[in-house]
Structures are given as structure tokens and as C-alpha cells.
Amino acid sequence: MILSPNSALPAAIAQPDYDRERLKPRIVHVGFGAFFRAHQAVYAEQLANDHASDWGYCVISMHNGRQKIADLQRQDLLYTVAEMNDTDWHGQVIGVVRQALHLQVDGLDAVLDAMAQPEVAIVSLTISEKGYCYHPANGQLLSEHPDIQHDIVHPQQPRSAPGLILAALRLRRERGLPAFAVMSCDNMPANGQMTRNVLTQLAQRQDNGQTAWIAQHVAFPSTMVDRIVPAVTAETQQHTEALLGGVADLLGVACEPFRQWVIEDNFPQGRPQWEKAGAELVSDVLPYEEMKLRMLNGSHSFLAYLGYLAGYTHISDSMQDAYFERAARHLMLAEQAPTLQVCGVDLAQYAESLLARYRNTALKHRTWQIAMDGTQKLPQRLLDAVRWHLARDGNVDCLALGVAGWMRYVGGQDEQGQAIEISDPLRERLANVVSNSREGPERVLALLQLDTVFGHDLPDDPRFVGAVTDAYRQLLTQGAKACVAGLPLGCSSPTA
Ligand code: CS2
């Protein structure tokens, strides 16, 4: 039996306590992944339950996730979110999705029509870094991306998410409707500004007179989103089924109890009252985004690469190693925190709260999962802070070891000589660089030539190149565990 509105669920499971018919799909969300289900949808659910909000969602998947959309439809657009800590799980059924479409199944016209409904005020996105088709090192449109090349020539048949949004905006304009706000909920600094850059540059290349209209009418609020939502496993599904008293949920997600959302308050066509569900609406999100990207995501990536190489399957496993915990704390406080400008946050306390979240053994957050897409993640997670320190002649030991860990990881073989399955949009390019360079410093130099990751400045900086090469050499000779244990962590760091 699968989840439906008539399922008899245990009393402990919270269920929609509002008339779902009353909700309108006023937000179209592109990217119906686990993160959206466990984050933004949960805020909307709280608003519908406790504050009579009528803000519902239309969710769209573009390429992957056919089965997910079909499953969602089978479950009358319901699914469960389970919050887990070391001792228990707490489940809640989410009912705010009112419509679900798949670009390849339902077709472009249906998708564009949903995005061009008068009540749509916001299009939000969780398409991961690579979905924006941007250049991670400089934040501009990656015009050589094959989907962008396609969308430049065929604006009416978009393949990329930026192309889809432009086509929907064009349709709204033709129908005489107001624009919608475009809200990125992915982990990049200034994600609103970046989304604006990408859309505007693609519109310019398409050359159909949309650029000025976009500049005038489309808002691109930035956001900082935070909740650890590991990929769903068979174990999660079984656990969810037990929680639901034997009812199966094909879309259940499980996550940590913590959630945070900081949103730039810039929604000309209106927005839900997210603040009533605990979100922070601010005028400038960047300091929060940088804090989260560098302290949380930066240490996550560090733990992912070094932890994977050291044989730790999950982040919580790496936290059992006192040297890994010490290194993560040092990275956060000595190498990332000084680079931040956020006010009114106790960063030492923030670091401790992150480490406590990482220790949650129920999460089973795989280092391999976080290690994915490193070419899209390194710039904002580690390299921005590297640049900050280089400009001040500061110490980058941990940051350099994190970068070297990534290089060793994309080499494709772990410390036992077993193959590593690399998942990255530049996978082939990485494999090429690896097979055409000799193991050791030569490989470091070859990987540093990836300009969408390192830009042109870092490969030219002897201090950075030296630090990464040293760390890489040590990784080869001593292994990840010993390198992390041997980090010289006493050094003082400059302050802003
Ligand atoms: C993680 C993030 O997979 C990753 O790269 O670092 O998904 C992280 O769990 C979230 O950003 C937490 O909010």
C-alpha cells in the first residue's frame, strides 16, 4: 500500500491540516530533488498549516527524475519528510505540491503554460551548481556549454534551465502578464546575481529583445539555504515505511532536524510570509551565504575528499577521528572565519553547532555524495578563502590540503588502489588530465590549469601552487589520515 490521502497513518505523523484545494501553485519550483522536498516545501507546509497561507507549488523536473514525478502523481502529490537524530525519527506528510510536471513526459508547452499562469509570482530553483551552466570561477554564462549553445540558436526549444526560464518569461510578456521573481536555492555566493548574469547573458545571445524587459521587471533574490539532506537509500525508505505504520512512500526523504533559510526580501509580485515559518528576510544575504558556504560546505568538502581517501564512508564516521574533527574546526575558525563579514553571529558557536550536526550518526551522509561535482564546488567553498589569505600573506594549510585531497580523489584511485567513481560534469576532462600527467607535482600543475575552477590567478601564485604541491606529495607518501593528523595547526591567522 502506498501513501495516499486515505492512508491510515499513526497519530504521531503530522499531516496537512488545511484544505489542499485552497492552495494555488503560486510558486513554480524547478528541480524536485530531496533538498527541495525537505527544505522549501517544509516552510510552505508550516505556513499552510499554521498561517492559512495559500502558497502552493507546481514542481517541475527537466531531465532526470521521471520516476519521481510519476510516483508523486500516484501518491496524490503527497510525500513524507522524516527528521532524524541519533535516537528517533519524526515524520510529517507534506501536501503543498499541487501540480507536478516532467519536461520530457508532459512536454514543453505544458511546462511553459504552468509557468505562465497569472498566479505564478516566483520561480524557484534547486538544480545544483551545474544546472546554471555558469563558469564557477567567474560567475558568468558558460557559453560553450552544449545546452547553452543549443538554446542560443533555439530559444523556443530550451534544454537548459536558464533557457527554460527565459522562454517562460517571454510567454508571460506575450500574454501581458507580470514577470515572476527568479529565486535560486543552490549553494553559490550571490546566487541571485549569478542567476541574473546567466539569464541576461543568454538573453543577449538569443538577441530577441528580452534583455531590457528582464532588467526592468525580473527580480533575482539571493538566498542562503541550509539543511543536511542525504540521498535517499533503501534503508531510508524502509525506515520511513515503518514510521508510517507499514504505508510505503516512494518519495520519502529523511534529513536532520536543523533548517535555516535566509532570503533577500525582493519579491515585486509578492511572496509567502516565510518569516512566520522561521526564515530570515534580509536586505543582503551575501554575508550569510559566504559564512555557510565557507564554514559548512567548505569543511564538508574537506571532510568528503580527505575522509573518503581515509576510508570514512560517512561524515559522522570522520567525526569519530579526533584529528579530522580538529582539522575541520581549524579550517572553519582559523582559515574560513577570518575571511567573513557576517555581523551578529558568534562564529565559534556556529562552528561547534556544525560539528555537532556532522556527528549525527542517523544521517549516514556519504562522503562520496558530497565529493560529487567538485569542479563546481571548489571555487566558492575553498578557493575564495584561499584568495583572501594570499592577499594578506596568510596561512592556507587546511585549505591547500582540501584542494590536494580533491586532486588525489579525482585521480580516480583510492589509497588501496580501488577505483573511485567520479561524478562530475567535467569527468571526462578530469580523466584526460589525469591520464596525460605523471602522478605527483606534474599532476597538480595539470589540474591547476582548469580555469573554470582555479581561474588564471591561482596557478600563477607560487605560494598556492607550493602549498598544494606539498600537501599532495604528503598525501601520496603518508596517506590522508596521517596528513590530517599531522597538520600544523598552531599557526596564527590574519584577521580582516
Ligand atoms: C553538501 C551540501 O553535498 C554537498 O555538497 O555540502 O549538500 C550540504 O549538505 C548542504 O548544503 C547543507 O545545507
Residues whose N, C-alpha, C, O or C-beta is under 5 A from the ligand:
A	BS01	CS2	V225 D226 R227 I228 V229 N297 H300 Q369 I370
